[in-house]
């Protein structure tokens, strides 16, 4: 069983590294899943700020939803954070629109939050055509709404930093991202100084207050380490991006006219356009020239808005963030929306790669457990000479079953001490899947 001991030892070394908040470990935060969806805890409706909406006098209670690996399933108690912000032209949308990406990132090992922010700018529209018909005289109010959203993004980051212990957040690694208006908000949350925001909308602080005081009175002592930009932009008439060297990974349609990919005016598709901005391609070039880590992923010849495939966006963004945590800075530009990405093996040798396979590969239940484990290996029976071994955190095999002939079988574990174990499925002395097992008292 030497092969199994080697496999489990590498896995345990990775876990031990994580316990020291070294996030540059094999498999986690990568292109593939690290946790099953059943390992993810969902905490909705967390109040993070209370603020007057403007231009109405309504007071909004602003809330977060948080997705995080359960601490009973995770050997790491402090995990990197991603805050994701939905789009909708600062008029519509909701945080539930980001739930798919939240779960995808959480299964890779991140704590992920998505936020409500104040919407509306005295525009009676719910779509782009309505914006053209009813709102073309509200240029300055769209600017104020953009400023106000950055206030809420900063309030959410202050809250998550202050409550890091409640969610198991490593405050050394806090990231932010969004889609469309949410990406504009994420970029301004990360890059704007008060003076830069004043250059964009000099009246806004008089209407809604300073950037870092709205919504809650928590200290602004967080630091954003990278941004996930999906079809976003920054205000062109401020000196934004000169305020810091925050890495950015971007995704954008080449001919987008809702939020332009290059320099242009937002919402310029069918009507008089609004404020000028630098789109993702411009941001990429600015950062590249400043020797800041940046990756650009373009949907070529597309006039759509935010059409980069979400499944691949998550894979590339996860690896980008992992490279930041591994101090692996690079510049990249791609026009292949199906481009593969690989970062599982950062800081790991090839023979130490252990992957939590998709849930469909094999089932083990209940987990957590304190009696009898039930297995379903139906999807692995095409492998010859299947074996299962259960090991403790010292790498010692405490239970095993060899020469498995039937896909359904059980193993008694009621006599094993409570704690964390690892189930390895092998074929011809090669590990093909591994799962974490929690035994309860």
Secondary structure, DSSP 8 states (H G I E B T S, - for coil): -HHHHHHHHHHHHHHHHHHTT----SSTTSSS-SS-GGGEEEEEEEEEEEEE-SSS--EEEEEEEEEEE-TTT-S-SSEEEEEEE--STTTS--GGGGHHHHHHHHHTT-EEEEE------S---SSHHHHHHH-TT-HHHHHHHHHHHHHHHHHHHHHHHHTHHHHTEEEEEEEEEEETHHHHHHHHHHH--HHHHHHH-TTHHHHH--TTTSS--------EEEEEEES-EEETTS-TTTT---EEEEEEETT-TTTTSSEEESS-SSS----EEEEHHHHHHHHHHTT--EEEEEETT---SS-S-HHHHHHHHHHHHHHHHTT---EEEE--TT-----TTTTS-GGG------TTT-EEESSSBSSEEEEE-GGGTTSSSEEEEEE-TTS-EEEEE-S--SSEEEEE-TTS-SEEEEEEEEETTEEEEEEEEEE--
